[in-house]
Amino acid sequence: MREHATDILILGSGGAGLFAALHAHQAAPGLSITVAVKGLLGKCGCTRMVQGGYNVALAAGDSIERHFMDTIEGGKWLPDQDLAWKLVTLAIERIHELENELGCFFDRNPDGTVHQKAFAGQTFDRTVHKGDLTGIEIINRLAEQVWARDIKRLEEHRAVELVKARGEEAVSGVLFVDMRSGEYVLVRAKAVLLATGGGPTMYRYHTPSGDKSCDGLAMALRTGLRLRDMEMVQFHPTGLLAGAHTRMTGTVLEEGLRGAGGWLLDANRERFMHKYDPKLERATRDIVSRAIFSEMRAGRVTPNGGVYISMAHLGPEKVAKAFKGMVERCADSGFDLAGGLVEVVPTAHYMMGGVEFAPDCSTALPGLFVAGEDAGGVHGANRLGGNGVANSTVFGGVAGESMAAWVAAEGALREPDRGQIDAAQARCERPFAKKAVAHGAIESAREALYELMWDKVGIIRDAAGLRAALAGLDAIETDLDAAGLADHNRAFNLTWHDWMNLKSLIEVSRVIAHAALAREDSRGAHFREDYPEAGPLEASAYTSAALAGGGVDIAMRPVAFTRVRPGESLLSAARR
Ligand SMILES: Cc1cc2nc3c(=O)[nH]c(=O)nc-3n(C[C@H](O)[C@H](O)[C@H](O)COP(=O)(O)OP(=O)(O)OC[C@H]3O[C@@H](n4cnc5c(N)ncnc54)[C@H](O)[C@@H]3O)c2cc1C
């Protein structure tokens, strides 16, 4: 096993990881900083895939109070209000930093102000963007800045375990597999940032990048940390549906299409959203996803089993200009978005749940910090489109500063718990020790997981289905544990990595199902057919999950209304 040491170790190179690296470097240029990532820096993760844009209260008439209230009401009163406040206030600082220090070009109005477009669930058009490929602009500029500094990179290094200090409740480093050689690597660090971006890729239809498999959340659980809001999995209503033969199926068609006035049509080419919400297609993602799923269950489906999105009534030329990237993506799959109909289906997009954390990004494990989609509590039951990349960049920057301060105050290279490293290696080695089983066993486990999570832990849930899902997950894991690897060459052994991906996904799926079973109401992304009411908002509680005694412990914890209570608003009555 190779060993390295660094002051600050950052896992992941999305918006959270790269902002953390830059802010830590700025705060303490003398510290050694290492970014370790499963893919290539700047080329992987979901921040790069951001299409629609970035929510921030910039324009006259908008305010941080309005952005905050949209976030709290969209999150059905479950967000941690101090985290949400930090999001909306620091988003302003961060967008100026992106433009003026990092060099991002966002679209502008003729008068030179930044153009902000409509996204669903917002009372003001506040989404800053670069066409419909905003993430590429953000990540390219961030990566250039990281490359230009003395920040070490460990690319194609997959984190497999957060290693605690020997005999002490603190982090001491991270165990990796160097994917290029298959070798184990221990990186000892004074502070570690978990920014691996969650990623609900356990569902039949999903949007996140293939490198995301909930590894960070699984590692956090194993190290004893609690995760909150894990039942809250956001389905984006409009995933492309181009048949099972293409990975384009499930990839997202951005919310701006509905924001701009796009229509959803059933198999008879009739609009149906009026049956579900007065805001029609501009209702929040949870409502639109449920509406589409209900149409699907009623059998009013397109040839591939979804519904249609139609933009042609807005003028094909206008659509082609405003949504160039989307139009090209649809054309690649044989659809004419500007002038025709495109088949869509709800697709698992984002996890509102994640590691419990404080506004300075610290966690219950000293020395371990968390930011971005791995962190829970900012969005509650529903993330507004445009609040995701704001979340990762805002809290990434905060984490970078906090880690620099932590290292100065309490940082030490702590002796790693070698027993934990041995156990983690033994777990990763498991498929090498098995006799190779029938070709396709891992693929069958993946298919079974997709189906189970989509059917029983998806958009509409009930107790019987969730209990069946828990039993099903055990069965899938048993099959996976019995599967061996035909190829024992470790260099770029992607079947081995698939096996590890599935292990993480099953571990986290179990927590999602347990949390969904514990929440006996319906809020935002979580809808229980057997408990369809939201319940009293004043008594709002969030789920807090941890591994315990070979199972999952779920506690219901009251939401602290630190800034505003249900029924109140930070906006005066005249401005609501
Ligand atoms: C298609 C799509 C469109 C989106 N559009 C928008 C939008 O318009 N507006 C918006 O606000 N949000 C949008 N989002 C959500 C947004 O992308 C995320 O909220 C945000 O970018 C997450 O940032 P992050 O830094 O937490 O994670 P990511 O950017 O996903 O980065 C995670 C990083 O962790 C690495 N990693 C994963 N596992 C490991 C491991 N085991 N070891 C080491 N490294 C690991 C990955 O390789 C990656 O580098 C979109 C998401 C998708 C998928």
The ligand as a Tripos MOL2 file, in Angstrom:
@<TRIPOS>MOLECULE
LIG
   53    58     1     0     0
SMALL
NO_CHARGES

@<TRIPOS>ATOM
      1 C1        -27.8850   16.6260  -15.5390 C.3       1 LIG1
      2 C2        -27.8810   17.4980  -14.3360 C.ar      1 LIG1
      3 C3        -28.2750   18.8070  -14.4400 C.ar      1 LIG1
      4 C4        -28.2600   19.6380  -13.3330 C.ar      1 LIG1
      5 N1        -28.6490   20.9260  -13.4870 N.ar      1 LIG1
      6 C5        -28.6360   21.7400  -12.4130 C.ar      1 LIG1
      7 C6        -29.0090   23.1210  -12.5450 C.ar      1 LIG1
      8 O1        -29.3470   23.5880  -13.6270 O.2       1 LIG1
      9 N2        -28.9390   23.8990  -11.4460 N.ar      1 LIG1
     10 C7        -28.5520   23.4200  -10.2290 C.ar      1 LIG1
     11 O2        -28.5200   24.1770   -9.2610 O.2       1 LIG1
     12 N3        -28.1850   22.1160  -10.0800 N.ar      1 LIG1
     13 C8        -28.2300   21.2780  -11.1250 C.ar      1 LIG1
     14 N4        -27.8590   19.9730  -10.9680 N.ar      1 LIG1
     15 C9        -27.4190   19.5130   -9.6460 C.3       1 LIG1
     16 C10       -25.9710   19.9070   -9.4230 C.3       1 LIG1
     17 O3        -25.2040   19.3870  -10.4650 O.3       1 LIG1
     18 C11       -25.4410   19.3750   -8.1190 C.3       1 LIG1
     19 O4        -26.2850   19.8020   -7.1040 O.3       1 LIG1
     20 C12       -24.0750   19.8860   -7.7540 C.3       1 LIG1
     21 O5        -23.3360   20.2120   -8.8660 O.3       1 LIG1
     22 C13       -23.3290   18.8620   -6.9400 C.3       1 LIG1
     23 O6        -22.0100   19.3300   -6.7100 O.3       1 LIG1
     24 P1        -21.0090   18.4700   -5.8400 P.3       1 LIG1
     25 O7        -19.7100   19.1820   -5.8680 O.co2     1 LIG1
     26 O8        -21.6120   18.1510   -4.5450 O.co2     1 LIG1
     27 O9        -20.8930   17.0780   -6.6220 O.3       1 LIG1
     28 P2        -20.3690   16.7350   -8.0990 P.3       1 LIG1
     29 O10       -20.2190   17.9180   -8.9370 O.co2     1 LIG1
     30 O11       -21.2370   15.6540   -8.6000 O.co2     1 LIG1
     31 O12       -18.9190   16.1500   -7.8340 O.3       1 LIG1
     32 C14       -18.7230   14.9270   -7.1360 C.3       1 LIG1
     33 C15       -17.2760   14.5170   -7.3000 C.3       1 LIG1
     34 O13       -16.9850   13.4380   -6.4240 O.3       1 LIG1
     35 C16       -16.2450   12.4440   -7.1380 C.3       1 LIG1
     36 N5        -16.4300   11.1540   -6.4590 N.ar      1 LIG1
     37 C17       -17.5500   10.4050   -6.3700 C.ar      1 LIG1
     38 N6        -17.2840    9.2840   -5.6620 N.ar      1 LIG1
     39 C18       -15.9740    9.3400   -5.2980 C.ar      1 LIG1
     40 C19       -15.1210    8.4750   -4.5820 C.ar      1 LIG1
     41 N7        -15.5300    7.3110   -4.0740 N.pl3     1 LIG1
     42 N8        -13.8100    8.8470   -4.4310 N.ar      1 LIG1
     43 C20       -13.3360   10.0220   -4.9500 C.ar      1 LIG1
     44 N9        -14.1190   10.8650   -5.6490 N.ar      1 LIG1
     45 C21       -15.4190   10.5340   -5.8060 C.ar      1 LIG1
     46 C22       -16.8190   12.5170   -8.5210 C.3       1 LIG1
     47 O14       -15.9610   11.9050   -9.4510 O.3       1 LIG1
     48 C23       -16.9190   14.0380   -8.6920 C.3       1 LIG1
     49 O15       -15.6680   14.5690   -9.0410 O.3       1 LIG1
     50 C24       -27.8630   19.1250  -12.0780 C.ar      1 LIG1
     51 C25       -27.4720   17.8030  -11.9690 C.ar      1 LIG1
     52 C26       -27.4810   16.9860  -13.0810 C.ar      1 LIG1
     53 C27       -27.0700   15.5690  -12.9370 C.3       1 LIG1
@<TRIPOS>BOND
     1     1     2 1
     2     2     3 ar
     3     2    52 ar
     4     3     4 ar
     5     4     5 ar
     6     4    50 ar
     7     5     6 ar
     8     6     7 ar
     9     6    13 1
    10     7     8 2
    11     7     9 ar
    12     9    10 ar
    13    10    11 2
    14    10    12 ar
    15    12    13 ar
    16    13    14 ar
    17    14    15 1
    18    14    50 ar
    19    15    16 1
    20    16    17 1
    21    16    18 1
    22    18    19 1
    23    18    20 1
    24    20    21 1
    25    20    22 1
    26    22    23 1
    27    23    24 1
    28    24    25 2
    29    24    26 1
    30    24    27 1
    31    27    28 1
    32    28    29 2
    33    28    30 1
    34    28    31 1
    35    31    32 1
    36    32    33 1
    37    33    34 1
    38    33    48 1
    39    34    35 1
    40    35    36 1
    41    35    46 1
    42    36    37 ar
    43    36    45 ar
    44    37    38 ar
    45    38    39 ar
    46    39    40 ar
    47    39    45 ar
    48    40    41 1
    49    40    42 ar
    50    42    43 ar
    51    43    44 ar
    52    44    45 ar
    53    46    47 1
    54    46    48 1
    55    48    49 1
    56    50    51 ar
    57    51    52 ar
    58    52    53 1
@<TRIPOS>SUBSTRUCTURE
     1 LIG1         1 GROUP 0 **** ****
